[in-house]
Amino acid sequence: MGAAGTGGAPGAAQGPGVGAHAEAQTAASRPGADAGPEDGGVVREKTVLVVEDDQAFAKVLVDLAADYGLESHVCSDGESGLEYARRHRPSAIILDIGLPGIDGWEVMERLKADARTQDIPVHFLSGRDERKKALDLGAIDFLTKPVNPEQILHAFSKIETAIEKNVRRLLVVEDSEAQHESIRELFDQKGVAITAVTSGGEALAALGETVYDCMILDLTLPDMSGFELLERLHANEDYDAVPVVIYTGKDLSRDEEARLRKYADRIILKQQPRTVALYAGDNDIAKGKTATRVAADFRTFVQTVRAKLPKANVLFIAIKPSIKRWNLSETMQAANREIQSICDDDDRLSYIAIWKPMLGDDGRPRAELFAKDGLHLNSDGYKLWTAVLGPHLEKSRKP
């Protein structure tokens, strides 16, 4: 389920103020997935480190990873791969065995011996079939070169599954217990282990003991400012690099925002959006939920939003058709019809019809809109969504 809030201040990412925040940022960033930090500090949700000295083959892996919705970084030797993994903790690693310097086996042993990297899923590649040894060391799978694109895409499918199962560690630095609970609700049942602290001192102690995948930081703390905490972390090499999301109600000056962007990956303002846009139901139906259950979940979501944002409008983006899940199209359309009926009975609910624009003359999903996996959208698919959603979002920005 993904949701995004609109109606916040310009110049900073906006939070929806309801229990769908992390997915909100993912959904909001996808249409501009090729944007860099200067385009608003887009946070990449899934990254893969490719440790491979064959640059041509590494490029093939990077291109196929992009088709699967994964951002890649390439290291051509084991030492640089280890350093990158320790500092940036990618979601997964594709590791060649025959590397210059230390080989892939030693890289794997060091990854598993380091608390910062031991939980990262690793997929081996080699010119020799040494699958048993790789699995004994803790790899999720092993491919023997040469490999074809279908085998690589299957590997990325396994990597994606491993990423989803992998428990991620989140540090919340916020002096409000109510905000702690809201964030816990947000990540409930999403494989995220949350540590919540109320002061800068407690945050420093936690970061000194445990490696975290992300830190959510409020700028107003009882013992030091968020600025001071970030500067202490940046100045002390004893603390591992951790992605930082600033989540604050403080009004930021341009100088303060520029100062924060040196250390933080994203700045989110605690605000009250006028509109919440939701895309949900696709994965739920794939996992076996009925159309009626998906519609009931939508009602519950609306109730949750209105409990915290009584005046907000809710836009529901229809469940999309896809090549991969076309066998579920009847259930998806039934869910869309039930949710459209709910929206038709409420002036503050809007149903955005995305289904028909994504079908071709033959009545089936348009292949040119999808990545190679037949499920995720490519840039043309997101352009279509932008064209359909744009007028609704523009209308929602008006008082």
C-alpha positions in Angstrom: 0.0 0.0 0.0 1.4 3.4 -1.0 0.2 6.8 -0.1 1.4 10.4 -0.7 0.3 13.7 0.8 -0.1 16.9 -1.0 -0.5 20.5 0.1 2.7 21.0 2.1 5.3 23.8 1.9 7.5 24.1 -1.3 11.1 23.3 -1.2 10.9 20.2 1.0 9.4 16.8 0.9 6.0 16.6 2.5 4.7 13.9 4.9 1.1 12.7 4.9 0.8 12.8 8.6 -0.9 9.4 8.7 0.4 5.8 9.1 1.6 5.4 5.5 4.6 7.6 5.5 7.5 5.6 4.2 5.5 4.1 1.4 4.3 7.6 0.7 7.8 8.8 -0.1 8.4 5.7 -2.3 5.3 6.2 -4.3 6.0 9.9 -4.7 9.5 9.4 -5.9 8.9 6.7 -8.5 7.9 8.9 -11.4 11.2 10.8 -11.1 13.3 7.7 -10.3 16.2 9.0 -12.4 16.4 12.3 -10.4 19.3 13.1 -8.3 19.6 14.7 -4.8 19.3 18.1 -6.4 15.8 17.1 -7.5 14.5 16.9 -3.9 16.7 14.3 -2.3 15.0 11.1 -3.7 15.7 8.2 -1.4 16.3 4.9 -3.1 14.4 2.1 -1.4 16.2 -0.9 -3.0 19.9 -0.9 -4.0 22.2 -3.7 -5.1 26.0 -3.7 -5.0 27.6 -5.5 -8.0 31.1 -6.7 -7.2 32.4 -7.8 -10.7 35.7 -7.0 -12.5 34.2 -7.7 -16.0 32.9 -4.2 -16.8 30.8 -5.3 -19.8 29.1 -8.0 -17.7 28.7 -5.6 -14.8 26.9 -3.1 -17.2 24.5 -5.9 -18.2 23.7 -6.6 -14.5 23.1 -2.9 -13.9 20.8 -2.6 -16.8 18.7 -5.6 -15.8 18.7 -4.5 -12.2 17.2 -1.2 -13.3 14.5 -3.1 -15.2 13.7 -4.8 -11.9 13.4 -1.6 -10.0 16.8 -1.8 -8.3 19.5 0.9 -8.3 23.0 -0.5 -8.7 26.6 0.4 -7.7 29.6 -1.4 -9.2 32.9 -2.2 -7.5 35.5 -4.0 -9.6 37.5 -5.6 -6.7 36.8 -7.2 -3.4 38.4 -4.5 -1.2 36.4 -1.6 -2.6 33.3 -3.8 -2.5 33.7 -4.5 1.2 34.3 -0.8 1.9 31.2 0.2 0.0 29.1 -2.4 1.7 30.3 -1.3 5.2 29.6 2.4 4.5 26.4 2.2 2.5 24.8 -1.2 3.5 23.1 -2.0 0.1 19.9 -4.0 0.1 21.7 -6.9 -1.6 25.0 -7.9 -3.2 25.9 -9.7 -6.4 29.4 -11.1 -5.9 31.8 -12.6 -8.4 34.3 -15.1 -7.1 37.3 -14.5 -9.4 38.2 -11.0 -8.4 41.6 -9.1 -8.4 43.1 -9.0 -4.9 40.9 -10.9 -2.4 38.5 -13.3 -4.0 34.8 -13.5 -3.6 35.1 -16.3 -0.9 37.1 -14.0 1.3 34.8 -11.1 0.6 31.9 -13.3 1.7 33.6 -14.4 4.9 34.4 -10.8 5.9 30.8 -9.7 5.1 29.4 -12.3 7.4 32.0 -11.5 10.1 31.0 -7.8 10.2 27.9 -6.7 12.1 27.4 -4.0 9.6 27.1 -6.3 6.6 26.3 -9.8 7.9 22.5 -9.6 7.2 22.9 -8.3 3.6 21.6 -11.0 1.1 24.5 -12.2 -1.2 24.1 -13.9 -4.6 27.2 -15.5 -6.0 28.4 -15.6 -9.7 31.3 -17.7 -10.9 32.7 -19.4 -14.0 32.8 -22.7 -12.0 29.9 -24.5 -10.3 30.6 -24.1 -6.6 27.0 -23.7 -5.5 27.3 -25.9 -2.3 30.2 -23.9 -1.0 28.4 -20.6 -1.7 25.2 -21.8 0.1 27.2 -23.1 3.0 28.7 -19.6 3.5 25.2 -18.1 3.6 24.6 -17.0 0.0 20.9 -16.9 -1.1 21.9 -18.6 -4.5 24.6 -19.2 -7.0 24.8 -18.8 -10.8 27.4 -20.4 -13.0 28.7 -18.2 -15.9 27.8 -17.9 -18.7 24.3 -16.8 -17.9 21.4 -15.6 -20.0 19.1 -12.6 -19.3 16.3 -14.9 -18.1 18.6 -16.5 -15.5 19.7 -13.1 -14.3 16.1 -11.9 -14.0 15.3 -15.0 -11.9 18.3 -14.1 -9.7 16.9 -10.6 -9.2 13.5 -12.1 -8.3 15.3 -14.1 -5.6 17.1 -11.0 -4.5 13.9 -9.0 -4.2 12.3 -11.8 -2.1 15.4 -11.8 0.2 15.2 -8.0 0.5 11.6 -8.2 1.5 12.3 -10.9 4.1 15.4 -9.2 5.5 14.8 -7.4 8.8 15.8 -3.7 8.6 16.8 -1.7 11.7 15.4 1.8 12.2 16.4 4.3 14.8 13.8 6.9 15.7 15.1 10.0 17.5 12.0 11.9 18.7 11.0 13.3 22.1 7.3 12.7 21.5 6.0 9.3 22.6 2.9 9.9 20.4 5.2 10.2 17.3 7.0 7.0 18.4 3.6 5.1 18.3 2.7 6.6 14.9 6.0 5.5 13.4 5.5 2.0 14.9 2.1 1.8 13.3 3.6 2.8 10.0 6.1 -0.1 10.0 4.0 -2.7 11.7 4.5 -6.1 10.1 6.9 -4.7 7.5 10.0 -6.5 8.8 11.4 -3.4 10.5 13.0 -3.5 13.9 12.5 -0.1 15.6 14.5 1.4 18.4 13.0 4.6 19.7 14.9 7.1 21.8 14.0 10.6 23.1 17.3 12.5 23.3 20.5 13.1 21.3 22.6 11.4 24.0 20.5 8.2 23.8 20.8 8.3 20.0 24.6 8.5 20.2 24.7 5.6 22.6 22.4 3.5 20.3 24.5 4.3 17.2 27.6 3.3 19.1 26.2 -0.2 19.9 24.1 -1.1 16.8 24.3 -0.7 13.0 21.1 0.9 11.7 19.7 1.0 8.2 18.1 4.4 8.7 17.6 7.1 11.3 14.5 9.3 11.6 15.4 12.5 13.4 13.4 15.3 14.9 15.4 18.6 15.2 14.0 19.5 18.6 15.5 17.4 21.3 15.8 18.0 25.1 19.6 17.8 25.4 20.9 19.0 22.0 19.6 20.1 18.6 19.3 17.8 15.7 21.8 19.9 14.0 24.4 19.3 16.7 23.7 15.5 16.7 24.3 15.3 12.9 27.5 17.3 13.2 28.8 15.1 16.0 28.0 12.0 13.9 29.7 13.5 10.8 32.8 14.5 12.7 33.4 11.2 14.5 34.5 8.2 12.4 33.6 5.8 15.2 30.0 6.1 14.0 29.0 4.2 10.9 27.3 6.1 8.1 23.6 5.9 8.4 20.9 7.4 6.0 19.1 10.2 7.8 15.5 11.3 7.3 14.7 14.7 9.0 11.1 14.6 10.3 10.3 17.9 12.0 7.6 20.5 12.6 10.2 23.3 12.8 10.0 26.1 10.2 13.3 25.9 8.4 15.2 28.9 7.0 17.0 28.5 3.7 20.3 28.4 5.6 19.1 25.7 7.9 17.7 23.6 5.1 21.1 23.9 3.2 22.9 23.0 6.4 20.8 19.9 6.9 21.1 18.7 3.3 24.9 18.2 3.9 24.0 15.3 6.3 20.4 14.2 5.6 19.0 12.2 2.7 15.5 13.6 3.0 13.7 16.4 4.9 10.1 15.9 5.7 7.9 18.5 7.4 5.2 17.5 9.9 2.2 19.1 8.2 -1.5 18.6 7.6 -2.0 17.8 3.9 -5.2 18.7 2.1 -5.1 15.5 0.0 -3.8 11.9 0.4 -3.3 9.8 -2.8 -3.3 6.1 -2.3 -2.3 3.1 -4.6 -3.1 -0.2 -3.0 -4.5 -3.7 -3.6 -2.2 -4.9 -6.4 0.1 -7.0 -4.1 -2.7 -7.8 -1.7 -4.6 -9.6 -4.5 -1.5 -11.3 -5.7 -1.1 -12.7 -2.1 -4.7 -14.1 -2.2 -6.9 -11.3 -0.8 -10.4 -11.0 -2.3 -11.8 -8.0 -3.9 -14.2 -7.4 -1.0 -11.3 -7.6 1.5 -9.3 -5.1 -0.5 -12.3 -2.7 -0.6 -12.7 -3.2 3.2 -9.0 -2.3 3.7 -9.7 0.9 1.7 -12.5 1.8 4.0 -10.3 1.3 7.0 -7.6 3.4 5.5 -10.1 6.3 4.9 -11.2 6.0 8.5 -7.6 6.2 9.7 -6.9 9.3 7.5 -10.0 11.1 8.7 -9.3 10.4 12.4 -6.1 12.4 12.0 -6.9 14.6 9.0 -10.7 15.3 9.2 -10.6 17.8 6.3 -8.4 15.8 3.9 -9.5 14.5 0.5 -8.5 11.0 -0.5 -7.6 10.0 -4.0 -7.6 6.3 -4.8 -5.5 5.3 -7.9 -7.2 2.3 -9.5 -5.3 -1.1 -9.3 -3.4 -1.3 -12.5 -3.4 -4.1 -15.1 -0.1 -5.8 -15.7 1.3 -8.5 -17.9 2.6 -10.6 -15.1 -0.7 -10.5 -13.1 -3.1 -10.5 -16.0 -4.6 -13.8 -14.6 -5.8 -11.8 -11.6 -7.5 -9.1 -13.8 -11.0 -10.1 -12.9 -10.4 -9.9 -9.2 -8.6 -6.6 -9.6 -11.4 -5.1 -11.7 -13.9 -6.3 -9.1 -11.9 -4.5 -6.4 -11.8 -1.4 -8.5 -15.5 -1.4 -9.0 -16.2 -1.8 -5.2 -13.8 1.0 -4.4 -15.2 3.3 -7.1 -18.7 2.7 -5.6 -17.4 3.8 -2.2 -15.8 6.9 -3.7 -19.0 7.8 -5.7 -20.9 8.0 -2.4 -18.5 10.5 -0.7 -17.6 14.0 -2.0 -14.2 13.8 -0.4 -13.2 10.6 -2.1 -12.0 10.4 -5.7 -11.4 7.4 -7.9 -8.7 7.8 -10.5 -9.3 5.4 -13.5 -5.9 4.1 -14.6 -7.0 0.7 -15.9 -8.3 1.5 -19.4 -5.5 3.9 -20.4 -3.0 1.1 -19.8 -4.8 -1.4 -22.2 -4.0 -1.7 -25.9 -6.4 -2.2 -28.8 -6.5 -5.9 -28.0 -7.8 -5.3 -24.5 -4.6 -6.4 -22.8 -1.8 -4.5 -20.9 0.4 -2.4 -23.2 3.8 -4.0 -23.2 5.6 -0.7 -23.9 4.5 0.6 -20.5 6.3 -2.1 -18.4 9.8 -3.1 -17.4 11.0 -6.5 -18.5 9.4 -8.2 -15.5 6.0 -7.3 -16.8 4.9 -5.9 -13.5 6.8 -2.7 -12.7 6.3 0.4 -14.8 9.1 1.8 -17.0 9.5 5.5 -17.8 6.8 5.5 -20.4 4.4 3.9 -17.9 5.1 6.6 -15.4 4.6 9.3 -18.0 1.2 7.9 -18.6 0.4 7.9 -14.9 1.7 11.5 -14.6 -0.7 12.5 -17.4 -3.7 10.8 -15.8 -2.9 11.9 -12.2 -1.7 15.4 -12.9 -5.1 17.1 -13.3 -6.4 15.5 -10.1 -3.3 16.5 -8.1 -3.4 20.0 -9.5 -7.1 20.3 -8.4 -6.2 19.0 -5.0 -3.6 21.8 -4.5 -6.3 24.5 -4.7 -7.7 25.7 -1.4 
